[in-house]
Amino acid sequence: MPLMPMSQILKEAEKRGYAVGYFESWDYGSLEASLRAAEEAWSPVIIGFGGRTFIQDSGWDE
């Protein structure tokens, strides 16, 4: 599925009568796992993450 505005995802879900899962990612591994699972299920997903976590993991803050 392509990236879409959350308003569009939720509007479509309400129209068709399904829920959209929200998953919090703490690192690249959990982000990748959530996205892969959504892709395999052909299901929209909302991913949350704290930008600071990704900056720390990337080495950009050094």
MDTraj code that builds the backbone (N, CA, C; nanometers):
import mdtraj as md
import numpy as np

residues = "MET PRO LEU MET PRO MET SER GLN ILE LEU LYS GLU ALA GLU LYS ARG GLY TYR ALA VAL GLY TYR PHE GLU SER TRP ASP TYR GLY SER LEU GLU ALA SER LEU ARG ALA ALA GLU GLU ALA TRP SER PRO VAL ILE ILE GLY PHE GLY GLY ARG THR PHE ILE GLN ASP SER GLY TRP ASP GLU".split()
xyz = np.array([
    [0.0841, -0.1182, 0.0000],
    [0.0000, 0.0000, 0.0000],
    [0.0885, 0.1244, 0.0000],
    [0.0441, 0.2266, -0.0663],
    [0.1217, 0.3510, -0.0680],
    [0.1032, 0.4301, 0.0608],
    [0.1914, 0.5258, 0.0831],
    [0.1715, 0.6193, 0.1931],
    [0.0499, 0.7044, 0.1612],
    [-0.0351, 0.7232, 0.2618],
    [-0.1573, 0.8011, 0.2436],
    [-0.1805, 0.8865, 0.3664],
    [-0.2519, 0.9978, 0.3514],
    [-0.2870, 1.0764, 0.4695],
    [-0.3756, 0.9936, 0.5630],
    [-0.3538, 1.0084, 0.6938],
    [-0.4316, 0.9310, 0.7897],
    [-0.5809, 0.9582, 0.7748],
    [-0.6187, 1.0808, 0.7433],
    [-0.7610, 1.1127, 0.7262],
    [-0.8232, 1.0279, 0.6155],
    [-0.7496, 1.0054, 0.5098],
    [-0.7994, 0.9237, 0.3991],
    [-0.8096, 0.7767, 0.4400],
    [-0.7103, 0.7280, 0.5124],
    [-0.7124, 0.5891, 0.5598],
    [-0.8330, 0.5658, 0.6500],
    [-0.8552, 0.6567, 0.7452],
    [-0.9650, 0.6397, 0.8404],
    [-1.1012, 0.6566, 0.7740],
    [-1.1112, 0.7453, 0.6780],
    [-1.2371, 0.7634, 0.6046],
    [-1.2740, 0.6350, 0.5305],
    [-1.1763, 0.5754, 0.4644],
    [-1.1992, 0.4501, 0.3915],
    [-1.2357, 0.3366, 0.4875],
    [-1.1678, 0.3307, 0.6017],
    [-1.1972, 0.2267, 0.7005],
    [-1.3395, 0.2403, 0.7535],
    [-1.3815, 0.3616, 0.7819],
    [-1.5180, 0.3830, 0.8313],
    [-1.6203, 0.3455, 0.7242],
    [-1.5936, 0.3838, 0.6026],
    [-1.6837, 0.3541, 0.4906],
    [-1.7014, 0.2036, 0.4711],
    [-1.5906, 0.1301, 0.4845],
    [-1.5942, -0.0147, 0.4593],
    [-1.6116, -0.0994, 0.5854],
    [-1.6098, -0.0350, 0.7026],
    [-1.6383, -0.1056, 0.8272],
    [-1.5245, -0.1894, 0.8837],
    [-1.4029, -0.1393, 0.8787],
    [-1.2922, -0.2120, 0.9408],
    [-1.2082, -0.1175, 1.0255],
    [-1.1301, -0.1750, 1.1143],
    [-1.0422, -0.0968, 1.2016],
    [-0.9030, -0.0873, 1.1395],
    [-0.8297, 0.0144, 1.1799],
    [-0.6911, 0.0310, 1.1368],
    [-0.6037, 0.0260, 1.2615],
    [-0.5087, -0.0650, 1.2632],
    [-0.4216, -0.0809, 1.3795],
    [-0.3177, 0.0296, 1.3905],
    [-0.2853, 0.0635, 1.5144],
    [-0.1784, 0.1590, 1.5441],
    [-0.0691, 0.0824, 1.6170],
    [0.0539, 0.0943, 1.5711],
    [0.1656, 0.0242, 1.6321],
    [0.2790, 0.1219, 1.6581],
    [0.3331, 0.1165, 1.7777],
    [0.4438, 0.2032, 1.8175],
    [0.5755, 0.1333, 1.7845],
    [0.6654, 0.2028, 1.7192],
    [0.7963, 0.1475, 1.6847],
    [0.9027, 0.2160, 1.7682],
    [0.9890, 0.1355, 1.8290],
    [1.0948, 0.1887, 1.9141],
    [1.2300, 0.1909, 1.8451],
    [1.2404, 0.1152, 1.7358],
    [1.3663, 0.1080, 1.6628],
    [1.3370, 0.0616, 1.5205],
    [1.4416, 0.0518, 1.4397],
    [1.4221, 0.0117, 1.3009],
    [1.3641, -0.1290, 1.2889],
    [1.4011, -0.2184, 1.3791],
    [1.3508, -0.3553, 1.3738],
    [1.2006, -0.3623, 1.3926],
    [1.1490, -0.2907, 1.4924],
    [1.0044, -0.2935, 1.5164],
    [0.9291, -0.2191, 1.4060],
    [0.9888, -0.1155, 1.3514],
    [0.9268, -0.0442, 1.2393],
    [0.9161, -0.1364, 1.1185],
    [1.0260, -0.2023, 1.0855],
    [1.0269, -0.2922, 0.9701],
    [0.9284, -0.4073, 0.9884],
    [0.9221, -0.4644, 1.1078],
    [0.8304, -0.5753, 1.1338],
    [0.6848, -0.5322, 1.1169],
    [0.6509, -0.4149, 1.1679],
    [0.5136, -0.3648, 1.1546],
    [0.4770, -0.3416, 1.0083],
    [0.5681, -0.2821, 0.9340],
    [0.5408, -0.2555, 0.7927],
    [0.5312, -0.3840, 0.7116],
    [0.6194, -0.4788, 0.7388],
    [0.6141, -0.6069, 0.6656],
    [0.4836, -0.6814, 0.6932],
    [0.4413, -0.6828, 0.8195],
    [0.3163, -0.7507, 0.8546],
    [0.1974, -0.6857, 0.7839],
    [0.1950, -0.5534, 0.7804],
    [0.0861, -0.4828, 0.7124],
    [0.0876, -0.5123, 0.5623],
    [0.2057, -0.5146, 0.5028],
    [0.2163, -0.5449, 0.3600],
    [0.1689, -0.6863, 0.3303],
    [0.2101, -0.7827, 0.4116],
    [0.1703, -0.9218, 0.3894],
    [0.0200, -0.9398, 0.4021],
    [-0.0429, -0.8634, 0.4920],
    [-0.1874, -0.8726, 0.5130],
    [-0.2655, -0.7803, 0.4192],
    [-0.1959, -0.7026, 0.3379],
    [-0.2602, -0.6009, 0.2535],
    [-0.3543, -0.5159, 0.3380],
    [-0.3029, -0.4702, 0.4495],
    [-0.3833, -0.3962, 0.5463],
    [-0.3196, -0.2609, 0.5757],
    [-0.4022, -0.1567, 0.5851],
    [-0.3456, -0.0282, 0.6254],
    [-0.3018, -0.0332, 0.7708],
    [-0.2079, 0.0506, 0.8048],
    [-0.1555, 0.0531, 0.9408],
    [-0.1106, 0.1954, 0.9731],
    [-0.1214, 0.2318, 1.0989],
    [-0.0714, 0.3601, 1.1464],
    [0.0496, 0.3295, 1.2332],
    [0.1634, 0.3895, 1.1997],
    [0.2878, 0.3654, 1.2724],
    [0.3240, 0.4900, 1.3517],
    [0.3506, 0.4714, 1.4799],
    [0.3967, 0.5815, 1.5634],
    [0.5411, 0.5584, 1.6033],
    [0.6154, 0.6665, 1.6164],
    [0.7537, 0.6543, 1.6622],
    [0.8020, 0.7889, 1.7120],
    [0.8986, 0.7825, 1.8007],
    [0.9625, 0.9040, 1.8497],
    [1.0858, 0.9318, 1.7666],
    [1.0939, 1.0480, 1.7086],
    [1.2067, 1.0814, 1.6224],
    [1.3403, 1.0701, 1.6924],
    [1.3455, 1.0994, 1.8208],
    [1.4715, 1.0931, 1.8957],
    [1.5292, 0.9518, 1.8939],
    [1.4449, 0.8524, 1.9043],
    [1.4913, 0.7136, 1.9021],
    [1.5656, 0.6841, 1.7731],
    [1.5133, 0.7271, 1.6615],
    [1.5761, 0.6995, 1.5334],
    [1.7042, 0.7790, 1.5158],
    [1.7090, 0.8988, 1.5692],
    [1.8319, 0.9785, 1.5624],
    [1.9419, 0.9115, 1.6441],
    [1.9089, 0.8632, 1.7640],
    [2.0083, 0.7962, 1.8480],
    [2.0605, 0.6704, 1.7806],
    [1.9716, 0.5917, 1.7214],
    [2.0119, 0.4672, 1.6569],
    [2.0958, 0.4905, 1.5317],
    [2.0781, 0.6054, 1.4675],
    [2.1466, 0.6298, 1.3409],
    [2.2879, 0.6845, 1.3579],
    [2.3172, 0.7401, 1.4766],
    [2.4464, 0.8024, 1.4975],
    [2.4495, 0.9484, 1.4564],
    [2.3344, 1.0041, 1.4161],
    [2.3280, 1.1430, 1.3717],
    [2.3515, 1.2424, 1.4839],
    [2.3330, 1.1987, 1.6089],
    [2.3450, 1.2930, 1.7208],
    [2.4879, 1.3033, 1.7734],
    [2.5833, 1.2414, 1.7084],
    [2.7224, 1.2439, 1.7553],
    [2.7951, 1.3671, 1.7076],
])
top = md.Topology()
chain = top.add_chain()
for i, resn in enumerate(residues, 1):
    res = top.add_residue(resn, chain, resSeq=i)
    for name in ("N", "CA", "C"):
        top.add_atom(name, md.element.get_by_symbol(name[0]), res)
traj = md.Trajectory(xyz[None], top)
